[in-house]
Amino acid sequence: MKLSVGAIASFFALGVAATQDYCNKGFQPRQDYVLDLSAMNKNFMTDKSIDTTPLKTIERVYANLCDPLKRPDGVDSRNFCADGSYVCRTTGYQTDNNEMIAVVDSLAGGDNTQLNAQFQVVSPDDYDLTTSGAEYRVTLHGGKALNQDQSVEFTLQCGTGESKENPNGPVLQSYENGLMKFTWRTVYFCATRAGDQPPPSNGPPQGEVENGGKSVIGWFFTLLGIGLLVYFVGGCFYNYRQFNARGLDLIPHRDFWLDLPYLIKDLVSHLMSSVMSRRHDGGGYVSV
């Protein structure tokens, strides 16, 4: 992939289905720089409330730079954009504790549309992309509202002093002639020098499950469980085929397993008696 070294970077035309190229680990916005946006691959929501009569108007905009939006838990499919949307706007009316969604618009992405995601370096060629103020622009297309084509433009700003644990969401700047503009400032929009460590991600994106490796103890109990399952299933099958067993007689080594609770009870009782006897006899002698 060719990398731009000019004030305006090359544009990347990308499909809707896959994670956008600029969100992949190792993405280079400019030679010698790496930008890791993987921690921002999740839904962000901004809203505004308008005091209208007789009902209050609530407008929400959901956005994901990297992948199609995931419908929030508890939200009916009729009250959210179709699968494949990257930016979704909902307009609802609220009275007391009830809210009715009246309008749903996909502003970028959407079914059977061309997202045509574009990434651009805004900062000059000689600007250090690891410092505060470094800027990029992401433009997403393919939306439709009131029979008008829609696009969304995000101006991404590096903020070295911003929170890593709770990154900011986008801030709506304007909406005119089908183009919605946001500014967005976080530490995750700060590039690193190639070979340096990117800012650490604090947990998985919202709506996703972190896949951690199993510990040694976890693997032990997993293998133990599998072994017991094979033992009992295989033993039952063997007893059924070999001895035409039924009911409890199917259990392999039935007498042992039926006596096991009593053996454990006797062992615990013996250990408790030994401990109590030693406490009462300081010389270490255990009465019989």
C-alpha positions as CSV (number, residue, x, y, z in Angstrom):
1,M,0.0,0.0,0.0
2,K,1.4,3.4,-1.0
3,L,1.6,6.0,1.8
4,S,1.1,9.7,1.3
5,V,3.7,12.2,2.6
6,G,1.8,15.3,1.4
7,A,-0.5,17.5,3.4
8,I,-3.4,15.5,2.0
9,A,-3.1,11.8,2.3
10,S,-4.3,9.3,-0.2
11,F,-7.9,8.2,0.0
12,F,-8.8,4.6,0.7
13,A,-12.0,3.3,-0.9
14,L,-13.2,0.5,1.3
15,G,-16.1,-1.9,1.4
16,V,-18.9,-1.8,4.0
17,A,-18.5,-5.4,5.2
18,A,-15.0,-5.4,6.6
19,T,-13.3,-3.3,9.3
20,Q,-12.0,-0.1,7.6
21,D,-8.3,-0.2,6.8
22,Y,-7.5,2.9,8.9
23,C,-8.8,1.0,12.0
24,N,-6.5,-2.0,11.5
25,K,-3.5,-2.3,13.8
26,G,-0.3,-1.2,12.0
27,F,-2.1,1.4,9.8
28,Q,0.3,4.1,8.7
29,P,-1.3,7.5,8.0
30,R,2.1,8.8,6.9
31,Q,5.5,7.2,6.5
32,D,7.3,6.5,9.8
33,Y,4.0,6.9,11.8
34,V,1.5,4.3,13.1
35,L,-2.1,5.1,14.1
36,D,-4.0,2.5,16.1
37,L,-7.7,3.2,16.2
38,S,-8.7,-0.3,17.2
39,A,-9.7,0.9,20.7
40,M,-12.3,3.2,19.1
41,N,-14.0,0.4,17.3
42,K,-17.3,0.7,19.2
43,N,-20.6,2.6,19.2
44,F,-20.5,6.2,20.3
45,M,-23.6,8.2,20.8
46,T,-24.3,11.9,21.0
47,D,-27.7,13.5,21.7
48,K,-29.5,16.8,22.1
49,S,-32.8,17.7,23.6
50,I,-35.1,20.4,22.2
51,D,-37.9,21.7,24.3
52,T,-40.9,21.6,22.0
53,T,-44.6,21.6,22.8
54,P,-46.3,19.5,23.8
55,L,-43.6,16.9,23.6
56,K,-39.8,17.2,24.1
57,T,-37.8,16.3,20.9
58,I,-34.8,14.0,21.4
59,E,-32.3,13.6,18.6
60,R,-29.6,10.9,18.9
61,V,-26.7,10.2,16.6
62,Y,-24.9,6.8,16.8
63,A,-21.5,6.5,15.1
64,N,-18.7,3.9,14.6
65,L,-15.7,4.8,12.5
66,C,-14.5,1.3,11.9
67,D,-17.4,-1.2,11.6
68,P,-21.1,-1.2,11.1
69,L,-23.1,-0.1,14.2
70,K,-24.4,-2.7,16.6
71,R,-28.0,-2.1,17.6
72,P,-28.0,-1.2,21.3
73,D,-29.5,-3.7,23.8
74,G,-33.2,-3.2,24.3
75,V,-33.7,-1.1,21.2
76,D,-36.3,-2.5,18.7
77,S,-35.1,-3.0,15.2
78,R,-37.8,-0.7,13.9
79,N,-36.3,2.1,16.0
80,F,-32.7,1.8,14.6
81,C,-31.0,1.9,11.3
82,A,-30.7,-1.2,9.1
83,D,-27.6,-3.5,9.4
84,G,-24.6,-2.0,7.7
85,S,-25.0,1.6,8.9
86,Y,-22.0,3.4,10.3
87,V,-23.9,6.5,11.4
88,C,-27.5,6.4,12.5
89,R,-29.7,9.3,13.5
90,T,-33.0,8.8,15.4
91,T,-35.5,11.5,16.3
92,G,-38.0,10.8,19.0
93,Y,-40.6,12.6,21.2
94,Q,-40.6,12.3,24.9
95,T,-43.3,12.8,27.5
96,D,-42.7,11.9,31.2
97,N,-40.8,8.6,31.1
98,N,-42.1,7.5,27.7
99,E,-40.3,8.0,24.3
100,M,-41.5,7.3,20.8
101,I,-39.1,7.1,18.0
102,A,-40.6,8.9,15.0
103,V,-37.8,9.1,12.4
104,V,-34.8,6.9,11.7
105,D,-32.1,8.0,9.2
106,S,-29.0,6.2,8.0
107,L,-26.5,8.9,7.4
108,A,-23.6,6.7,6.3
109,G,-23.4,3.1,5.1
110,G,-26.7,1.2,5.1
111,D,-27.9,-1.7,3.0
112,N,-26.9,-1.9,-0.6
113,T,-25.0,1.4,-0.5
114,Q,-21.4,2.4,-1.2
115,L,-19.8,3.6,2.0
116,N,-16.7,4.8,0.1
117,A,-14.8,5.6,3.4
118,Q,-12.1,8.1,3.0
119,F,-9.1,8.8,5.3
120,Q,-7.1,12.0,5.0
121,V,-4.2,13.6,6.9
122,V,-5.0,17.2,7.5
123,S,-1.8,18.3,9.3
124,P,1.0,19.6,7.2
125,D,3.8,17.4,6.0
126,D,6.3,18.5,8.7
127,Y,3.8,18.3,11.6
128,D,4.6,15.7,14.3
129,L,1.6,13.4,14.3
130,T,2.5,12.2,17.9
131,T,1.7,15.6,19.4
132,S,-1.5,17.3,20.4
133,G,-3.2,19.1,17.5
134,A,-2.4,16.5,14.8
135,E,-5.5,16.2,12.7
136,Y,-7.1,13.7,10.3
137,R,-10.4,13.6,8.5
138,V,-12.6,10.6,7.9
139,T,-15.5,10.9,5.5
140,L,-18.3,8.3,5.2
141,H,-20.9,8.2,2.5
142,G,-23.9,6.2,1.5
143,G,-26.6,7.6,3.7
144,K,-30.1,8.6,2.6
145,A,-32.7,10.9,4.3
146,L,-35.7,12.5,2.7
147,N,-34.5,11.4,-0.7
148,Q,-31.3,13.3,-0.2
149,D,-27.8,11.7,-0.2
150,Q,-26.1,11.9,3.1
151,S,-22.4,12.0,4.2
152,V,-20.7,12.4,7.6
153,E,-17.3,14.0,8.1
154,F,-15.2,13.4,11.3
155,T,-12.3,15.7,12.1
156,L,-10.1,13.6,14.4
157,Q,-7.7,15.5,16.7
158,C,-4.9,14.1,18.8
159,G,-5.2,15.1,22.5
160,T,-2.3,13.7,24.5
161,G,-3.9,14.8,27.8
162,E,-7.2,13.1,27.2
163,S,-8.5,10.1,29.2
164,K,-7.6,6.6,28.0
165,E,-10.1,4.9,30.3
166,N,-13.1,7.0,29.1
167,P,-12.3,8.4,25.7
168,N,-14.4,11.3,24.4
169,G,-17.2,10.8,21.9
170,P,-17.7,13.0,18.7
171,V,-19.1,16.5,19.1
172,L,-21.6,17.7,16.5
173,Q,-20.5,20.9,14.7
174,S,-23.0,21.3,11.9
175,Y,-25.4,19.7,9.5
176,E,-26.2,21.3,6.2
177,N,-27.2,20.1,2.7
178,G,-26.8,16.4,3.7
179,L,-23.4,16.8,5.3
180,M,-23.0,16.3,9.0
181,K,-19.7,17.4,10.6
182,F,-18.1,16.3,13.9
183,T,-15.0,17.1,15.7
184,W,-13.5,14.3,17.9
185,R,-10.5,14.6,20.2
186,T,-8.9,11.7,22.1
187,V,-5.5,10.3,22.9
188,Y,-6.2,7.4,20.6
189,F,-6.0,9.8,17.6
190,C,-2.3,10.4,18.5
191,A,0.0,8.5,16.2
192,T,3.2,6.8,17.4
193,R,6.6,6.6,15.7
194,A,7.0,3.3,13.8
195,G,8.4,0.8,16.3
196,D,7.1,2.5,19.4
197,Q,4.2,1.2,21.5
198,P,0.8,2.7,20.8
199,P,-1.4,4.0,23.7
200,P,-2.7,0.9,25.5
201,S,-6.3,-0.1,25.0
202,N,-8.3,-0.4,28.3
203,G,-10.5,-3.4,27.6
204,P,-12.5,-4.5,24.6
205,P,-14.9,-2.4,22.5
206,Q,-18.4,-1.9,23.9
207,G,-20.7,-4.7,22.9
208,E,-17.8,-7.2,22.4
209,V,-16.4,-9.9,24.7
210,E,-12.7,-10.0,25.4
211,N,-11.1,-13.3,24.5
212,G,-8.5,-14.0,27.2
213,G,-6.3,-17.1,27.3
214,K,-7.1,-19.9,29.8
215,S,-4.9,-20.2,32.9
216,V,-3.2,-23.5,33.8
217,I,-5.9,-24.2,36.4
218,G,-8.6,-23.4,33.8
219,W,-7.1,-25.9,31.4
220,F,-6.8,-28.5,34.2
221,F,-10.4,-28.4,35.1
222,T,-11.4,-28.3,31.4
223,L,-9.5,-31.4,30.7
224,L,-10.7,-33.0,33.9
225,G,-14.3,-32.3,32.9
226,I,-13.8,-33.8,29.4
227,G,-12.1,-36.8,30.9
228,L,-15.0,-37.4,33.3
229,L,-17.6,-37.0,30.5
230,V,-15.8,-39.5,28.3
231,Y,-15.4,-41.9,31.3
232,F,-19.1,-41.8,32.2
233,V,-20.5,-41.8,28.7
234,G,-18.1,-44.5,27.6
235,G,-18.7,-46.6,30.7
236,C,-22.5,-46.4,30.4
237,F,-22.3,-47.4,26.8
238,Y,-20.0,-50.3,27.6
239,N,-22.2,-51.6,30.5
240,Y,-25.3,-51.3,28.3
241,R,-23.8,-53.2,25.3
242,Q,-21.8,-55.8,27.4
243,F,-24.1,-56.5,30.2
244,N,-27.5,-55.1,29.0
245,A,-27.5,-52.9,32.1
246,R,-30.3,-50.5,33.0
247,G,-30.7,-47.6,35.5
248,L,-28.0,-47.2,38.1
249,D,-26.3,-50.3,36.8
250,L,-25.2,-48.3,33.8
251,I,-22.8,-46.3,35.9
252,P,-19.2,-47.5,35.6
253,H,-17.8,-48.6,39.0
254,R,-21.2,-48.0,40.5
255,D,-20.4,-49.1,44.0
256,F,-17.5,-46.7,44.3
257,W,-19.5,-43.7,43.1
258,L,-22.4,-44.5,45.4
259,D,-20.1,-44.9,48.4
260,L,-18.0,-41.8,47.5
261,P,-20.1,-39.3,49.5
262,Y,-19.8,-41.4,52.7
263,L,-16.1,-41.9,52.2
264,I,-15.7,-38.1,51.9
265,K,-17.8,-37.6,55.0
266,D,-15.7,-40.1,57.0
267,L,-12.5,-38.5,55.8
268,V,-13.7,-35.0,56.8
269,S,-14.9,-36.3,60.2
270,H,-11.5,-38.0,60.8
271,L,-9.6,-34.8,59.9
272,M,-11.7,-32.6,62.1
273,S,-11.3,-35.0,65.0
274,S,-7.6,-35.0,64.6
275,V,-7.4,-31.2,64.5
276,M,-9.6,-30.8,67.6
277,S,-7.7,-33.5,69.5
278,R,-4.4,-31.7,68.8
279,R,-5.8,-28.4,70.0
280,H,-6.8,-29.9,73.4
281,D,-3.6,-31.8,73.9
282,G,-0.6,-29.5,74.0
283,G,1.9,-32.4,74.1
284,G,0.9,-33.7,70.7
285,Y,-0.5,-36.9,72.0
286,V,-3.8,-38.0,70.4
287,S,-6.1,-40.1,72.6
288,V,-7.6,-43.2,71.1
